[in-house]
């Protein structure tokens, strides 16, 4: 439903806590000019060893004149990780107060306190809406992403850069103001920080990979509204109020409408390309791996080559004559039977059923919780 949120609050509303009796901890200076200062504060290693997830804090000071300065604090965090230490488990609207209390607790452990009502109504400068979609019937996230990559999404939306990452396990469409990201959530758990789409993985979340890698295929969709101006423009277009607060953005209805808007604008309106595409040999290999769920790579490659040869000019008749000198009739009948069987398997597959699965998931917007079922 919702993942990353960045809240902006006035610095003078915060109380800095002395947690050790040795004075208020210093913040680390990250950048300084004559008119600007930037400070950061991260959780201590001791705090992180306890297994809890902590937000990232950034403090800003900007010169407003010769003598006046304006100070603000940005609080960046993943809402589901505050409760579950992972974002495979999605949140409900009714989880808001629990998330708020967890955020308040972690901030105080970091030495920063705000009035709870001020946090509740804090200004939002960025929000990431997300949906985990459990694929079925042998479809993989990588297969779906490769199919979606056939659409020229750049022309369908005001996004300036589209790129595949991690050997086709993610599709990243990006501008500074917003982005649309589709990726293999399970595969991402095993990647280091530099290569992962989720740069803020917790130790618990990465530990889930071994348990889930053979059991689940989860396609993750994220819409990242990175700038307040873009967020307000989109909210206005979709009929929401602008300048939302933390409480305002924490909404299944908003998440559903935003993600469906991006899907409908960028994919559904151009989906005919997906149904008219002529299969390349690699496309055929991917479809065979879906049709034959238990097939090993060597078998799938053999069936791909066999089917391509059978479909070539003069088909099976010429293929038999080519192989006739090296094979007896029994071998040929096995080859012909294999070709018929895989052709039947592919014929029974519903064309682009993965597309229907994604669309049904976005329409129903049912809660997905994966990690909690493992406990």
N, C-alpha and C positions, 0 to 999 in steps of 0.2 A: 504494500500500500504506500508506505512512505519510508524513506531511508535517511539520507543525509539532510541536515538542516543547519543553516547558519543564522544565528540570532545576533542582533546588534543592540547593545544597551549602553546608556551613558555611564562613564566611569565613575562619576560622582555619586551614583546610586548604589555602588558596590561597597561592601565592607571587607577589608583585607584582614584575614584572621592570623593570629599568632598561634601556630599549631605546636610549637616546640618550647615556648617560653623564652626563646632567644630573639624575639622580634619577628616582624613580618618578613617572609622570604622575598628575596629580590627576584625580579623578572629579568630574563635575558634580553639584552639589547640586540636586535637583529639588523636594524638599519637606522641611519640618522642623516638628515640634511638640516639646513638652517630653518626650514619650515615644517619639518616632518620627522617623527620618531616612531619606530615600530618595535614592540616588545612581544616576546612569546613566553608561554609558560606551559610546560608539559607535566604530566603526572610523574611522580618519583618512581624509581625502579622498585622500591618497597611496595608502593601502592599497586603497581602492575603485577607483582608476584602474587598478590592475593587473588588473581583471576578475574578482577573486575575490569570493566571497560570505562575509559575516561575520555572526556571531550578534549579538544585542542583549543587553547585560549590564545588570543592575539590582542594586544593593546595598541592603540593608535593615539598619537598626539599630533594635532595639526595647528599651525599658527593661524589665528583669525585676525591678526593685526600686529602691531609692534609689541604689545604687552599681553595680549589675550591668547590663550590656547584652548582648544576643544579636545576633550579626551573621550574615547569610546572603547568598548570591549566587544570583540567578536567571539562567539562560542560556537564551535563547529563539532557536530556529533552525529552518529548514526542512532536513530531512535530505537530500532529493534535490538541493536547491540547493547544498549543500556539495560534492557531487560533480559535478553537471552544470550549475550555474548556472541551472537551470530545474526546474519540477516537472511538466512534461509527460512526462518520462522517469521511470518508476516504478522502485523499488528492489527488490532481492531480499533474502531473509534473509541470504544470504552476503555482502552488502555492509556488514554491520554494522561490521566491523573497519576497513574503509576510511573509513566515515563517522566512526568514533571517532577515527581518526588525523587526518582532515581537521579535525575540531572541535578537537582538541588543537593542531594547527598554527595555526589561526586565533586561538585564545585566546592563544597565545604571541605572535603578531604584535600582539595588542592589549595585551600586557603582563601577562597572567594565566596562571599555570601551576598545574595540578592533577596529582597522581599519576594515571597513566592508568587504573589499576584503580579509583580513586575515581570517575572520570568514567564508567567502564563500569557501575558499580553505583550511580550517582547516583539520588536519589529523583526521581520524575516527578510534577509537580504538574498538568500538562495535556498532552494528546496529541490530535492531529487525524489521524484515519484517513481515507483518500481512495481514490477509484477513478476513473480516466479511462476513459470508454466511447466507443469510436469507432462512431458511428452509420452505418448503411448504408441503401441503397435510397432515397435522397433525403430521409430524415428529418433534420430539423434540431433542434438543442438547444432553440431557442426554441419549436418546435412541441411537443416533448415536455413542456417546462415548462408551456406553456399547458394541455395536457391534464391534467397532474398538478394544476394549480391548481383543477380542477373538484372535487377531493376536499376535503372539510372536514377538513384534517389536524389542526386544533386539537383536535377532539373525539376523534381517534384516539390522542393521545399527550399527555403533560403538558408541552406547549409552549404558551407564552402569546401569542406574536406570530408571525403569518405575513404576509409581504409580498412583493410582486413588486418587483424593482428593475431599473433600466436597460432600460426599455421591454419588460419581460417576458423579459429574457434571464437572469434569475436568480430563484429562489424561496428565501427565507430564513426559516427557522422558528427562533425564538430564545428562549432564556431565559438568565439569567446563568450557570446551571450547565452547560448543553449546548445545542447547536444542530445542525440538519440543513440543509445548504445544497446546492442543486442549481443549477448555472449553466453557461452557454455558455463553455467554457474559451478558445476561440479569440477570441471577441469580447472577453473580459475582458482579453486581452493589449493591446488598443488603448486601454484606458481609463486615465485619470489616477488617481492614488492615492486621491483623494476618492471616486471613483465605482466603482473596481475592487473586486471581492470579495477578490482577492489583493492585499493592501496592501503586500506586500513583494516587488514585481517587480524583477528584475534587468535591467540594460540589455540583456543577451543575450536574456533571455526575451521582452521586449517587441519585440525586433528580429525575432522569429520570425513576427510577425503577417502581414507581407506575403507570406511564403512559404506560410503555412498557410491563409489566409483563404478561398481558393477550392478548397483541396485536402481539407480535413478538417472534419468535424463531430464535436466532442468534448464530450460531456456529462460534467461532473464532479460527483461526489457526495462530500460531506465530512460526516463526523460529528465535531464538535468537542466534546471533553470538557474543559470549561474549568475545572472545579473538581475537586479531588482526591476530595471526598466522593462526588460523582456518579460519577466514574470507578470508585471502589471498589465502589459499589453495583451498577453495571452489570457489572463484572468478576465480582462474586460471583454475580449472576443468571445469567451466561453460563458459569459453572463455571471461571473463571480465579482465580488467586491475587490477593489484594488487596495494596495498597502496592507496586506494581510498580517495578522499577528501569528504567533506560535500556535495558539488555539485554532485559529482560522484554517491554517494549512493542514492541520492534522485531521484529514477528512478522506474517508473512502470514496465519497462521491466526487470530490475534486480529483483524486488520484485516477479514478476510473475514467473520468471525462478527459483528463489531460492525455493519458496514454492512448485512449481510443482516438482522440483527435490526431495524434502523431501517426498512429497506425493507419487510420483512414486516409490521411493526407498524403502520406509517403508510400504506402504499400497498396492498400485496397484499390485506390484509384488507378493504379498501374498494374493490377494483378493479371491482366490478360497476357502479359509477357510471360508469366509463369506457366500458363496453360498452353502456349503455342511454341514453347521452346523445343528445338530438336535436340535429342539426347546425344551428347558426346560419349566416347567410351568411358570416361570417368563418371559421367552422370549415370550411365548404365550400371557401373560397378556399385555406386552408392545405392541405387534402387535395389540391386540384388542383395546387398547387405541388409536392407530393410525387409525385403521379402523373405529372405532366409535368415531368421534371427540367430540361429546357432551356427551359421557357416563360419569357418575359419578363413583367414585372408587368402590362403592358397586356393581353397575351393572357390571362393568368390571370384578370384582372378581367372581361374579356369572356366567358370560358367560365363563370365563376361566375354572372354575370347571366343568361346564356343558359340554364344548367341550372336556375336558380331559376325562371325564367319558364316553362320547359318542364314543371317539376314543379307549377306553380301550378294552381289550379282550371281545368278544361277544357284544360289542357296545350297541346301544340303546335297543335292545331286552332284554338283561339282566338287564339293568338299569330300564326298565319299570317293570320287575318282582320284582325287589328289592323295588320299590316305590309303587307297586300296592295296598298294604294293607292300605296305608295312603293317597292315592290320588284318586280322581275320574277321569273319562276319560277326562273331560274338562281341568283339570290341566295338565294331561299328554300331551294333544295335544298342549297346550301352551308351555310346555318345549321343545317338539319336534320341534315346529315352531321356537322357539328362537335358538335352536341348528342349524337348517338349515340356518336361516338368518345370523348368525355370521359366519358360514362356507362359505356362499356365499360372505359376505363382505371381508373375508380374501382371498378368491380365486381371487377376482377382484383386489386386491392390486398387484401392480407390484413389484416383488421380489427385495428387496434392492434398491428401487427407491431413497432412501436417498443418496446412493453411486453415482448414476447418477447426482443428484442435486449438490453434492459437486464437482464432476469432471467437470460438465458444468460451475460452477461458477469459478473454477480455470482456465478453458480454456478461457472463455470469459473475465474474470477479469474486469467486469463492476464495475463502481464506486458505492459504497454503502454509502448513507447518511441517517441516521435515525433521529438523534436528530433535525437537522435543519428543518425537515418536521413538527415537533411538534410546531414550533414557529408561 
